[in-house]
Amino acid sequence: MTNQANVNENLRAADNNQDPEVMLAVEHVSLSFGGVKAITDISFDIFKGEIRAIIGPNGAGKTSMLNVINGFYHPQEGTIMWQGKVRKRMKPHEAAKSGIARTFQNVALFKGMSTLDNVMTGRGLKMNAGFLWQCLHMGPALHEENANREKVEEIIDFLEIQHIRNKPVGKLPYGLQKRVELARALAMEPDLLLLDEPMAGMNLEEKEDMSRFIIETNQRYGTTIALIEHDMGVVMDLSDRVVVLDYGKKIGDGPPAEVQANQEVIDAYLGVSH
């Protein structure tokens, strides 16, 4: 079954009140910083194989929610179900090891390193050779490095960044830096990819390229994707389902057309112009 067929089957199951295959479930999660409530009693799920958008105005709690999902924040209330199991106070490196990768709103790359070396850092969790072999750079460590480099080269080709593979990323245009960050996340071979404003600061051509790569990542690798994005044209074109946050509360959840017609969402975020 193709990945899109898998998504369609999940959506049909939900429509028919059957249980779709849920990869991740956020259940009554609340998060506060001192007396400030960032997230209040939010619940939603992510189906395996879908592209799930999280939208809302600035300060709505979107990035805080991604930080909860990848273990950077631990909520005071509620639970996270990951692949059918309750996840308790998982740390970011543990989330990464379990199959959750992340990109950030502000590019977080090693600016002095080349594109190739930055993407190779995404293979860190895939390296299992013993410390001694790694120091000697031979035996299992050498075989492992060759296999990891082959995977990285595949991703570089996939994202069409061969021409910058040896260039320091700090000297690259912003749009290409965002693509390198996506490459590093894909190098982890995640089951769930979290994208925090992947189109921010891009021109129209760069947005079109990034949109294409997100769709192809979902279809080619079968990667489930949750993304935060402010460009509503992109959101409505890419997403299977959309959850809407406002002041830390959920005000809408469903297919793009349904969310667009939700009056509370229109009043809080979309506005008449959308």
C-alpha positions in Angstrom: 0.0 0.0 0.0 1.4 3.5 -0.9 1.8 6.1 1.8 -1.0 8.2 0.4 -3.3 5.2 0.3 -2.4 4.6 4.0 -3.3 8.2 4.8 -6.6 8.0 2.9 -7.5 4.8 4.7 -6.8 6.5 8.0 -9.0 9.4 7.1 -11.8 7.2 5.9 -11.6 5.2 9.1 -12.0 8.4 11.1 -15.0 9.4 9.0 -16.6 6.0 9.6 -16.0 6.2 13.3 -13.4 3.5 13.1 -10.0 3.6 14.8 -7.3 5.0 12.4 -3.7 4.2 13.0 -2.6 6.9 15.5 1.1 7.5 15.6 1.0 10.2 18.3 -1.7 11.4 20.6 -1.7 14.6 22.7 -4.2 14.1 25.6 -5.3 17.0 27.7 -1.9 18.6 27.8 -1.3 21.8 29.8 2.0 23.7 30.1 2.7 26.8 32.2 5.8 28.9 32.8 5.3 30.4 36.3 1.9 32.0 36.1 1.8 32.2 32.3 -0.2 29.4 30.6 1.3 28.5 27.3 -1.0 25.5 26.6 -4.3 24.8 28.2 -6.0 21.3 28.0 -5.1 20.6 24.4 -5.8 17.2 22.8 -5.2 16.1 19.2 -3.7 13.2 17.3 -1.5 12.5 14.3 -2.2 9.7 12.0 0.6 7.6 10.6 1.5 8.8 7.1 -0.3 12.1 7.2 0.9 15.8 7.0 -0.6 17.5 10.0 -0.5 21.3 10.3 -0.5 23.3 13.5 -1.6 26.9 12.9 -2.5 30.0 14.9 -1.5 33.6 15.6 1.9 34.5 17.2 1.9 33.4 20.8 -0.7 30.8 20.3 1.5 28.0 21.8 2.4 26.2 18.5 6.2 26.0 19.1 5.6 25.2 22.8 3.5 22.2 21.6 6.3 21.0 19.3 8.7 21.3 22.3 6.4 19.1 24.3 6.2 16.5 21.6 10.0 16.3 21.2 10.6 16.3 24.9 12.2 19.7 25.3 9.3 20.7 27.6 7.5 18.5 30.1 3.8 19.4 30.6 2.4 19.8 34.1 -0.8 18.0 33.0 -1.8 15.5 30.4 0.0 12.7 28.5 1.7 12.0 25.2 1.0 8.7 23.6 3.8 7.8 21.2 3.2 4.7 18.9 0.7 3.3 21.4 2.6 3.8 24.6 2.4 6.5 27.2 5.6 8.5 27.1 6.8 9.9 30.5 9.2 12.8 30.6 11.1 11.8 27.5 14.2 14.0 26.8 15.0 15.3 23.3 17.8 12.8 22.6 15.4 10.0 23.7 12.7 11.3 21.5 15.2 11.5 18.6 16.3 7.9 19.3 12.6 6.8 19.3 12.0 8.2 15.8 11.1 11.9 16.2 13.2 14.5 14.3 12.9 18.3 14.5 13.8 21.4 12.6 13.6 24.9 14.1 12.1 28.3 13.4 15.6 29.8 13.5 18.1 27.8 11.6 20.3 25.8 14.0 23.2 24.6 12.0 27.0 24.4 12.5 27.8 27.5 10.4 31.5 26.7 10.0 31.0 23.2 8.8 30.1 22.1 5.3 26.7 21.0 4.1 27.9 17.4 4.0 29.3 17.5 7.6 26.2 19.1 8.9 24.0 16.4 7.4 26.3 13.7 8.7 25.7 14.9 12.2 22.1 13.7 11.7 23.5 10.1 11.5 25.0 10.3 15.0 22.3 8.1 16.6 22.8 5.5 13.8 26.5 5.0 14.8 26.9 1.9 17.0 30.5 0.9 16.6 32.6 0.8 19.8 34.7 3.8 20.9 38.0 2.0 20.2 37.0 1.1 16.6 35.9 4.7 16.1 39.2 6.0 17.4 41.1 3.6 15.1 38.8 4.4 12.2 38.8 0.9 11.0 36.8 -2.4 11.2 33.1 -1.9 12.1 33.5 1.9 12.5 34.8 2.2 8.9 32.0 0.1 7.5 29.4 2.0 9.5 30.8 5.4 8.3 30.7 4.3 4.7 27.0 3.2 5.1 26.1 6.4 6.8 27.8 8.5 4.2 26.0 6.6 1.4 22.6 7.5 3.1 23.6 11.1 3.5 24.6 11.3 -0.2 21.2 9.9 -1.1 19.5 12.7 0.9 21.7 15.4 -0.6 20.7 14.2 -4.1 17.0 14.0 -3.1 17.0 17.6 -1.8 19.1 18.8 -4.8 21.9 20.3 -2.8 24.8 18.5 -4.5 26.3 21.9 -5.6 26.7 23.1 -2.0 27.8 19.8 -0.4 31.3 21.1 0.4 30.4 24.7 1.1 30.3 26.1 4.7 26.6 26.5 5.5 27.2 29.9 7.1 27.9 31.3 3.7 24.8 29.9 2.1 21.6 31.8 1.3 18.9 31.5 4.0 16.6 29.3 1.8 19.4 26.8 1.2 20.3 26.7 4.9 16.7 25.7 5.7 17.1 22.9 3.1 20.3 21.7 4.8 18.5 21.7 8.1 15.8 19.5 6.5 18.5 17.2 5.1 20.0 16.8 8.6 16.6 15.9 10.1 16.0 13.4 7.3 19.4 11.8 7.9 17.9 10.6 11.2 15.3 8.5 9.2 12.5 9.7 11.5 9.0 8.2 11.8 7.7 11.6 12.7 9.2 14.9 11.4 8.4 18.1 13.2 8.9 21.2 11.1 8.7 24.6 12.8 7.9 27.3 10.2 9.9 25.6 7.3 8.9 28.4 4.9 9.7 31.4 7.2 11.7 34.1 5.4 11.5 32.4 2.0 10.6 34.0 -1.3 7.9 32.4 -3.5 10.3 30.1 -5.5 11.9 28.9 -2.3 8.5 28.1 -0.8 7.5 26.2 -3.8 10.7 24.1 -3.6 10.3 23.4 0.1 6.6 22.5 -0.4 7.6 20.0 -3.1 10.3 18.5 -0.8 7.9 18.1 2.1 5.3 16.3 -0.1 8.0 14.1 -1.6 9.4 13.3 1.9 6.0 12.2 3.0 5.4 10.1 -0.2 8.8 8.7 -0.9 10.0 7.9 2.6 6.6 7.5 4.2 7.5 10.1 6.8 4.7 11.4 9.0 5.0 15.2 9.2 3.7 17.8 11.7 4.4 21.4 10.7 3.9 24.9 11.9 3.4 27.4 9.1 1.9 30.8 8.7 1.4 30.7 4.9 -2.2 29.6 4.7 -1.9 28.8 1.0 0.9 26.3 1.8 -1.0 24.9 4.8 -4.2 24.3 2.9 -2.4 22.7 -0.1 -0.1 20.4 1.9 -2.1 19.3 4.9 -4.4 16.3 5.4 -5.6 17.8 8.6 -5.2 21.1 10.5 -5.3 21.9 14.2 -5.7 25.6 15.2 -4.4 27.1 18.5 -5.2 30.5 19.9 -3.9 31.8 23.3 -2.8 28.2 24.1 -6.2 26.7 23.5 -7.5 24.6 20.6 -10.2 26.3 18.6 -10.4 24.2 15.5 -9.4 20.7 14.2 -10.2 18.9 11.0 -9.6 18.8 7.2 -8.4 22.1 5.7 -11.8 23.0 4.1 -13.6 22.5 7.4 -11.1 24.6 9.3 -11.3 27.4 6.7 -15.1 27.5 7.2 -14.9 27.5 11.1 -16.1 31.0 12.2 -14.1 30.9 15.4 -10.9 30.2 13.4 -11.8 33.0 10.9 -12.3 35.5 13.7 -9.2 34.6 15.6 -6.7 34.0 12.8 -7.7 33.6 9.2 -9.7 36.8 8.8 -12.0 37.8 6.0 -9.1 38.2 3.5 -8.4 34.5 3.7 
